[in-house]
Amino acid sequence: PRDVSATEMRLVHLDLKGAAPRVSYLEQVFPLLSQLGANGVLIEYEDMFPFKGELEILRSPYSRSPSQITEIPPGNPPENPPDGSSPQFILKHEKYQHLREVERFPNSFNPHIPDTLALLKSILSQVIEKHRRSTWIHIGADEVFHLGEGMDSKNWMSHNKGDVGTMFLKHIKEVLGFLTAQYWGLRVLMWDDMLRKISVGALRAPRSLLGMVALVVRACPAAVPFLTKYVESGFEAVWFASAFKGTTGPAQAWTPLSYHLKNHLSWLKVMQAVPRLAPLRLQGIVLTGWQRYDHYSVLCELLPVSIPSLAICLQTLVNGETPGQAHPVLLGRALGGGGSEGRGAFPGVEIYHMVEQVNGHLKESILKTLEEESAIKGWFSPYHRKRQGLHPRPVLSRLHEDWESFVRDLRAQLERVYFPDTVEEWMEENINPYLDQLRDLVRDYRAIIRLNGRPKAA
């Protein structure tokens, strides 16, 4: 593999564990990422990978085909390392439930069962086989919330006079040992959060992680103290992880540009501190874009909605903090939008503007009509609807027709980019809770119209 160790990489995280875009859409997005300054994508597949053989049970019905994984479209960023992703999409299956650390939680592997390591080797091998041109692989290894709570782990810690940290290191070393022995020259990334409570001495111990893995550090405000610890532990290379979407709420539908711009301006300050931590060097940054907080949570912002944020964040990393750092100005430079939010030609811009309407107007207009419109409050209250006795005033039809027409257009745009399961989930979470109230009211309205104004029931 070619040597990129001296190159500061900028990888855009593509999270496919929710709202996985069609390949036709990614073919439009990847060239834009290169133009904006990315030189790689970090692909988190989960069940969208075309697993085969014994692992085929892990595949989503909409998973990529093998040819779609290996045939990278022209203009794609040159690096496309895969991400090891979380265990939830694996451990939810009955076939693998025996590998859970705690029986009722599908979010942590039991590291003491031999089948666990065998399964991880099989998964990694299939993923790496489809990414032979990649220099890196990300093994995840974050947020192992219930590690140490299972009986096997408690017995291990008791007999080995160890703790959760040393047990975690033992498991990760086994995974890394497999990768370094089987795939010479492949570089490995992992999140750093599980190492933060592990002592410097344990990290420096013989056969430690040094030289086998590069840490990807999250949590910008607290990054420098962690970096100091990793220098003391002997690490020489580090990555950072910022965010262009997916961190401001598990059900967030609209990406707050100012928040993510500030996040990257803060990371620029941390980057400026790295030279003072020599011999530590910065190898790259991952711009994370989480699509779900975990395998079971609802969808965060859709990718087309967050492309303006991604453009701002990438350009900030490329150009540094510049005069006129306000996000409309940056958008104008990045997307040719003339300084206007979200304007310009980028893939999915129609979805961007339609979700903006949903976020800013759909809920507000419907609830305001239902709660404040005097004709409804006075002549079509819940009391009237139950008794079907009065002729309501015609205040609903126009609002209902306008939103139904809008939603049909939005659905058509979403179906161009996403598979049916994503479209249905997004509509159910963001449209139906409000539009269904209006639909129910219109249904009752039409039913009473047909009664032709009969006297109110006693």
C-alpha positions in Angstrom: 0.0 0.0 0.0 1.1 3.5 -0.7 2.4 5.6 2.2 0.0 8.2 3.4 1.4 8.5 7.0 2.7 12.0 6.4 -0.5 13.1 4.8 -3.2 14.9 6.8 -6.3 13.0 5.6 -9.8 14.4 5.6 -12.3 11.5 5.6 -16.0 12.0 5.3 -17.9 9.5 7.4 -20.7 7.8 5.5 -23.0 6.1 8.0 -25.1 3.4 6.3 -26.9 2.1 9.4 -29.8 4.3 8.5 -31.0 6.2 5.4 -28.4 4.5 3.2 -28.5 6.4 -0.1 -28.8 4.6 -3.4 -25.5 4.2 -5.3 -26.8 6.5 -8.1 -26.9 9.3 -5.5 -23.4 8.5 -4.1 -22.0 8.7 -7.6 -23.1 12.4 -7.6 -21.9 13.1 -4.1 -18.4 11.6 -4.2 -17.0 14.1 -6.8 -18.4 17.0 -4.8 -16.6 15.7 -1.7 -13.3 15.8 -3.6 -14.0 19.3 -4.8 -14.7 20.5 -1.3 -11.4 19.1 0.0 -12.1 15.5 1.2 -9.5 12.9 0.2 -11.4 9.9 1.5 -14.7 8.5 2.8 -15.0 6.3 5.9 -17.8 3.9 5.1 -19.7 2.4 8.1 -21.7 -0.4 6.5 -23.4 -2.4 9.2 -26.1 -4.4 7.5 -25.7 -2.7 4.1 -22.6 -4.8 3.4 -23.1 -7.8 1.0 -22.1 -10.4 3.6 -22.0 -14.0 2.2 -22.0 -17.5 3.5 -22.6 -17.9 7.2 -22.8 -14.2 7.5 -25.6 -13.6 5.0 -28.1 -13.4 7.8 -26.6 -10.0 8.6 -27.6 -8.4 5.3 -30.4 -5.9 4.9 -32.8 -6.5 2.0 -31.3 -3.4 0.5 -27.6 -4.2 1.1 -25.1 -3.3 -1.6 -24.2 -5.9 -4.3 -20.5 -7.0 -4.4 -20.0 -5.1 -7.6 -21.3 -1.9 -6.1 -18.7 -2.1 -3.4 -15.7 -2.8 -5.6 -16.5 -0.6 -8.6 -15.7 2.9 -7.3 -17.1 5.6 -9.6 -14.8 8.2 -11.2 -14.1 11.2 -9.2 -14.4 9.3 -5.9 -12.0 10.4 -3.1 -9.0 8.1 -3.3 -9.3 6.5 0.1 -12.3 4.6 1.2 -11.6 2.7 4.4 -14.4 0.7 5.9 -15.6 1.0 9.5 -16.0 -2.0 11.8 -19.2 -0.5 13.1 -21.2 -1.4 16.2 -22.2 -5.0 17.2 -25.9 -4.3 17.5 -26.8 -5.3 14.0 -25.0 -8.6 14.6 -26.1 -9.5 18.2 -29.8 -8.7 17.5 -30.0 -12.0 15.5 -30.9 -15.1 17.5 -28.1 -16.9 15.8 -25.5 -14.7 17.6 -27.3 -13.9 20.9 -25.1 -16.3 22.8 -22.2 -13.9 22.1 -23.7 -11.0 24.1 -21.8 -9.8 27.2 -25.2 -9.3 28.9 -28.0 -11.4 27.7 -30.7 -8.7 27.4 -28.4 -6.1 25.7 -27.3 -6.5 22.1 -24.6 -3.8 22.2 -21.5 -5.6 23.6 -19.7 -8.7 22.7 -18.6 -11.3 25.3 -14.8 -11.3 24.6 -14.3 -14.6 26.5 -16.2 -16.8 24.1 -13.9 -18.1 21.3 -16.8 -17.7 18.8 -16.7 -14.0 19.3 -13.1 -13.6 17.9 -13.9 -16.1 15.1 -16.9 -14.1 14.1 -15.1 -10.8 14.1 -12.3 -12.3 12.0 -14.8 -13.5 9.4 -16.5 -10.1 9.3 -13.3 -8.2 8.9 -12.0 -10.6 6.3 -15.1 -10.2 4.1 -15.0 -6.4 4.4 -11.3 -6.1 3.7 -11.6 -8.3 0.7 -13.9 -5.8 -0.9 -11.6 -2.9 -0.1 -8.2 -4.2 -1.3 -7.3 -0.7 -2.5 -7.8 0.9 0.9 -4.8 1.7 3.2 -6.9 1.8 6.4 -9.6 0.0 8.3 -11.5 1.4 11.3 -12.4 -1.3 13.9 -14.8 0.9 15.9 -14.4 -0.4 19.5 -16.2 2.5 21.2 -19.0 2.7 23.8 -18.8 -0.8 25.1 -21.3 0.1 27.7 -21.9 -3.3 29.4 -18.4 -4.7 29.3 -17.5 -6.3 32.6 -21.1 -6.9 33.7 -21.3 -10.5 32.4 -20.4 -13.5 34.5 -17.6 -14.5 32.2 -16.0 -11.1 32.5 -16.4 -11.0 36.3 -14.8 -14.4 36.6 -11.9 -13.3 34.3 -11.2 -10.1 36.3 -11.4 -12.1 39.6 -8.9 -14.8 38.4 -6.6 -12.4 36.6 -6.6 -9.6 39.1 -7.6 -7.3 36.2 -10.2 -4.6 35.5 -12.4 -3.7 32.6 -9.6 -1.7 31.0 -7.1 -4.5 30.9 -9.8 -6.9 29.7 -10.7 -4.5 26.9 -7.1 -4.2 25.9 -6.6 -7.9 25.8 -9.6 -8.3 23.4 -8.5 -5.4 21.1 -4.9 -6.8 20.9 -6.3 -10.1 19.7 -8.2 -8.4 16.9 -5.2 -6.2 16.0 -2.9 -9.3 16.1 -5.1 -11.0 13.5 -5.2 -7.9 11.2 -1.4 -7.2 11.4 -0.6 -10.9 10.8 -3.1 -11.4 8.0 -2.9 -8.1 6.2 0.6 -6.8 6.1 0.7 -3.0 5.8 -2.9 -2.4 6.5 -3.3 0.5 8.9 -5.9 0.3 11.7 -8.0 3.1 13.3 -10.1 2.9 16.4 -12.1 5.3 18.6 -10.3 6.4 21.7 -13.1 6.7 24.3 -12.6 3.3 25.9 -8.9 4.1 26.5 -9.5 7.3 28.4 -9.9 5.6 31.8 -7.0 3.2 31.2 -3.8 4.1 32.9 -0.7 5.2 31.1 1.2 2.3 32.5 -1.3 -0.2 31.0 -1.2 1.4 27.6 2.6 1.4 27.6 2.8 -2.2 28.9 4.6 -4.9 26.7 2.6 -5.9 23.7 0.4 -2.8 24.1 -1.4 -1.1 21.2 1.6 1.0 20.3 2.5 0.7 16.7 -0.6 -1.4 15.9 -3.3 1.2 15.8 -3.9 4.9 15.4 -6.4 6.5 17.8 -9.3 8.6 16.6 -10.0 11.2 19.3 -13.5 12.7 19.8 -14.9 15.3 22.3 -13.1 18.4 21.1 -13.3 20.5 24.4 -11.5 17.8 26.3 -9.2 16.7 23.5 -5.9 18.2 24.6 -5.7 16.5 28.0 -6.3 13.2 26.3 -3.7 13.9 23.7 -1.2 14.6 26.5 -2.0 11.3 28.0 -1.5 9.5 24.7 1.9 11.1 24.2 2.9 9.9 27.7 1.7 6.5 26.7 4.0 6.4 23.7 1.6 7.0 20.8 3.1 8.8 17.9 0.1 9.3 15.6 -3.4 10.4 16.2 -6.6 11.3 14.3 -9.4 13.6 15.2 -13.2 13.2 14.7 -15.3 16.2 14.2 -19.0 16.2 13.1 -20.9 17.8 10.3 -24.3 16.2 11.4 -25.8 13.7 13.7 -24.7 15.0 17.1 -27.3 17.6 18.1 -30.2 15.2 18.9 -31.2 11.6 18.1 -34.3 12.8 16.2 -32.8 16.0 14.7 -34.2 16.6 11.2 -32.5 19.9 10.4 -28.7 20.4 10.6 -27.7 23.5 12.6 -24.9 25.1 10.5 -23.6 27.5 13.1 -23.1 24.7 15.6 -21.0 22.6 13.3 -19.0 25.5 12.0 -18.1 26.3 15.6 -17.2 22.7 16.2 -14.6 22.8 13.4 -13.3 26.2 14.4 -12.6 24.6 17.8 -10.9 21.6 16.2 -8.6 24.0 14.3 -7.4 25.3 17.7 -6.7 21.8 18.9 -4.8 21.1 15.6 -2.6 24.2 16.3 -1.7 22.6 19.6 -0.5 19.3 18.2 3.1 20.5 17.2 3.7 21.3 20.9 3.0 17.6 21.7 5.8 16.2 19.6 6.6 13.4 18.7 2.8 13.1 18.3 1.6 14.0 14.8 -1.8 14.4 13.3 -2.5 12.0 10.5 -6.0 13.1 9.6 -9.5 14.0 10.7 -12.8 12.2 10.2 -15.8 14.4 9.7 -18.5 12.2 11.2 -22.1 12.3 10.0 -24.1 9.9 12.1 -27.3 8.7 10.6 -28.5 7.1 13.9 -27.2 7.3 17.4 -27.2 3.5 17.4 -28.8 0.7 15.4 -32.1 1.0 17.2 -32.6 4.8 17.4 -34.5 6.9 14.9 -33.0 8.7 12.0 -31.0 11.9 12.3 -30.6 14.4 9.5 -30.6 13.1 6.0 -27.4 13.4 4.0 -28.8 15.9 1.4 -30.0 18.1 4.3 -26.5 18.2 5.8 -24.4 18.8 2.6 -24.3 22.6 3.2 -22.9 21.9 6.7 -20.4 19.4 5.2 -19.3 22.0 2.7 -18.7 24.6 5.3 -16.9 22.2 7.6 -14.6 20.9 4.8 -13.8 24.3 3.6 -13.0 25.5 7.1 -10.5 22.6 7.5 -8.9 23.3 4.1 -8.7 27.1 4.4 -8.5 27.6 8.1 -10.3 30.4 9.9 -10.7 33.2 7.5 -12.3 36.7 7.5 -16.0 36.5 6.7 -16.4 33.2 8.6 -20.2 33.5 8.7 -21.7 30.4 7.3 -23.7 32.1 4.4 -20.4 33.5 3.1 -18.7 30.1 3.3 -21.7 28.4 1.6 -21.4 30.9 -1.3 -17.8 29.9 -1.8 -18.3 26.2 -1.3 -21.5 25.6 -3.3 -21.8 28.6 -5.5 -24.8 29.8 -3.6 -24.2 33.5 -3.7 -24.0 33.7 0.1 -27.4 32.3 0.6 -28.0 29.3 2.9 -28.4 26.1 1.0 -28.5 27.7 -2.4 -26.5 26.4 -5.3 -26.5 23.2 -7.2 -25.6 20.2 -5.1 -27.0 16.6 -5.2 -30.3 16.5 -3.3 -30.8 20.3 -3.0 -34.5 19.7 -3.7 -34.7 17.5 -0.6 -32.8 20.2 1.4 -35.4 22.9 0.7 -38.4 20.6 1.1 -37.2 19.4 4.5 -36.6 23.0 5.4 -40.3 23.6 4.7 -41.2 20.6 6.9 -39.0 21.7 9.7 -40.0 25.3 9.7 -43.6 25.4 8.6 -45.5 22.0 8.5 -45.8 21.4 12.2 -46.3 25.1 13.0 -49.0 25.7 10.4 -51.0 22.6 11.2 -50.9 23.0 15.0 -51.7 26.7 14.7 -54.8 25.9 12.6 -56.0 23.2 14.9 -55.4 25.1 18.1 -56.0 28.7 17.2 -58.4 28.9 14.3 -61.6 30.3 15.7 -63.9 28.6 13.2 -62.6 25.2 14.3 -62.5 26.1 18.0 -66.0 27.5 17.9 -67.9 25.3 15.4 -65.8 22.1 15.0 -64.5 21.3 18.5 -64.0 17.7 19.7 -67.5 17.9 21.2 -69.0 18.7 17.8 -67.0 16.0 16.0 -68.3 13.3 18.4 -71.9 14.3 18.0 -71.7 15.1 14.2 -74.4 17.8 14.7 -73.2 21.0 13.1 -72.2 22.2 9.7 -68.6 23.3 10.1 -67.2 26.3 8.3 -64.9 25.4 5.4 -61.4 26.4 6.7 -59.5 23.1 6.3 -59.6 22.1 2.6 -57.0 24.5 1.3 -54.4 23.8 4.0 -54.9 20.0 3.7 -54.7 20.0 -0.1 -51.5 22.2 -0.1 -49.7 19.9 2.4 -50.8 16.7 0.7 -49.5 18.0 -2.7 -46.3 19.0 -1.0 -45.8 15.6 0.7 -46.4 13.8 -2.6 -43.6 15.8 -4.2 -41.3 15.3 -1.2 -41.9 11.5 -1.3 -41.0 11.4 -5.0 -37.7 13.3 -4.3 -36.9 11.0 -1.4 -37.6 7.9 -3.5 -34.9 9.0 -6.0 -32.3 8.9 -3.3 -33.5 6.4 -0.7 -34.9 2.9 -0.5 -38.6 2.4 0.5 -37.9 1.6 4.2 -36.1 4.9 4.7 -38.8 6.9 3.0 -41.5 5.3 5.1 -39.5 5.7 8.4 -38.7 9.4 7.7 -42.4 10.2 6.7 -43.6 8.4 9.8 -41.3 10.3 12.1 -41.5 13.8 10.6 -44.7 14.1 8.6 -47.4 11.8 9.8 -47.5 12.9 13.5 -48.8 16.3 12.3 -50.4 15.7 9.0 -52.4 12.8 10.4 -54.1 15.2 12.8 -55.2 17.3 9.9 -56.2 14.3 7.9 -58.4 13.1 10.8 -60.0 16.5 11.1 -60.7 16.6 7.3 -62.2 13.1 7.4 -64.6 14.1 10.2 -65.3 17.4 8.3 -66.3 15.5 5.2 -68.4 13.0 7.1 -70.4 15.8 8.7 -70.8 17.6 5.4 -72.6 14.5 4.1 -75.1 14.7 6.9 -76.3 18.0 5.4 -76.5 19.9 8.6 -78.9 17.8 10.6 -79.8 18.9 14.1 -77.2 18.4 16.9 -77.7 15.3 18.9 -79.0 15.9 22.4 
